């Protein structure tokens, strides 16, 4: 497939002249029409104006931050693969852009042309490489590895924890762990769903035992998409968190994880001032407007399908979620 990009349009959005020249030469040799810019705003315009086959986007642009730009490009052309180009090994940034819609990440310098070609072919012609049997076998192999080596799952989880302070959906969000040196604390993930809404969960992986870290990785992989699906299915565009909870429980059971998994999940809509929270096995208090709302602890997720979990809906524009389980405690603040 020497000319595997013949008649294809590739947009490069990056500000590294040397790397971009090498990349453009390679793409031109493969038959592509290459359009380049060092501006994120101009790159977004190019993507919207042309029938683009592939977007290669740098993460160190000067005019716009990487994650919002990736989200805009992905929204503008959802079927077009986006490859991120970076010289950073920042795990949090790479995880954020992958979640924002990136197909894969290329690390500079571009020294392995063969690997680059393989990646581009896979991104542009996915049907050539897709096999239900092969994918199933690969996933089962990776899953069994994580189950067999839980310490690798724990190390991965630590690297994937969000920053302690971040701007999400127009809100300032921060959290802090309050736990002893003998334990790892509660697991938290915060998912931006749109410009004005985000979801989160807080999970006690340590309480679970050997499958806790694997369950946490599973939650991280599917929580965002599940929440978006339930938002889209509701007439008021507010998710039914008890239904999300049941879907997560089904996911755990199908994965062979039949223990109990203490979990709090939440959703905040900044424009409507709605906070939705459901608790399944942790102690949780919401502090807001000089009030303190305690959530029923209920039974932990996983062992039984139950309808007793109550979704708490609060009208507020800022607040704090205090969540704990024994010595492991976490404060989540947003405003």
Secondary structure, DSSP 8 states (H G I E B T S, - for coil): -TTTTTT-EEEEE---HHHHHHHHHHHHHTT-EEEEES-HHHHHHHHHHS--SEEEEES--SSS-HHHHHHHHHHHSTTSEEEEEES---HHHHHHHHHHT-SEEEESS---HHHHHHHHHHHH-GGGT--HHHHHHHHHHHHHHHHH-HHHHHHHHHHHS--SEEEETTEEEEEEEE--TTS---EEEEEE-SSSEEEEEEE-HHHH-TTHHHHHHHHHHHHHHHHHHHHHHSTTS---HHHHHHHHHHHHHHTT--S-B-EEEEEEETTTTEEEEEEESSEEEEEETTEEEEE-----BTSS--S---EEEEE-SSEEEEEEETTEEEEEEE-
